[in-house]
Amino acid sequence: MEPDSKEKIVTKQEAIIWLKNWIPKVESSTIYQNLDYSKEEYFEELLESTYELEIKFGYVIKWFAVRVDKD
């Protein structure tokens, strides 16, 4: 969920791409600046272990995972 945006349901791969686009926009000095973003495993772990990311003061993006079973 992004501020001023509608909620979207995406695949795991789409979520990883979305997160890869947001990480470089983080303004504050964080652990994210020292990580190797070329590894897909990093983003999978981040998606599953963290549920929000502050891009700049007062601007936080959030996500959550749900399982959608095919009928």
N, C-alpha and C positions, 0 to 999 in steps of 0.2 A: 504494500500500500504506500503510495506516494502522496504527499500533501497536494491537495487540489486535483487529484486524479481518481478515477473510478477503480474499484477493486477488479483485479483480473485473476483468472485461473489459468495457470501456465504449466507446461511440463517441467520436469527437473532441468532439462537442458536449456529451456528458455529462461528459467530462473537463474541459471549460472551465467548466461549471457547478460541478463539484466544486471546482475550483481557486478560482473566484470566492468560494465559501463559506469557503475556508481563509485566503485572503489577509488579511482583516480581523482574523483571530485572532493574527497574528504579534505577539509581545510586544516583541521587540527593535527598536531603531531601525535601519531598513534602507532601502535604495533603494526598496523596495516602497511605502513610505508616501507617496512623492512622485509616484507615477504616476497617470495618468488611467485608472481601471478601467472606464470606460464604453466603451473601445475594444476590440472583440473581437480585433483583430489583436494586441494586447499579450498576451493570454492564449494565442493560438496560438503566438506566438514563445516565450513562457515555457515552454509545454509541450514544445516541440521543442528548446530550447536548455539547459534546466535540468532536473535529474532528482530534485531533492530540495529541501525547504523546511523550515527549522527554525522551528517554531511557537513553542516556548519551549525553554529549556535542557533538553536530553535528550529532547525530543519532536520527532522528525523524520518528515515524511511523504515518501514516495518514489514515483516513477512511472517507467514506461518504455513506449515505444511499440513495437507490433508490427503487422505487416500481416497481416490475416486475409483471405484470398481466398475468395470464394464459389465453391462447386463448381458 
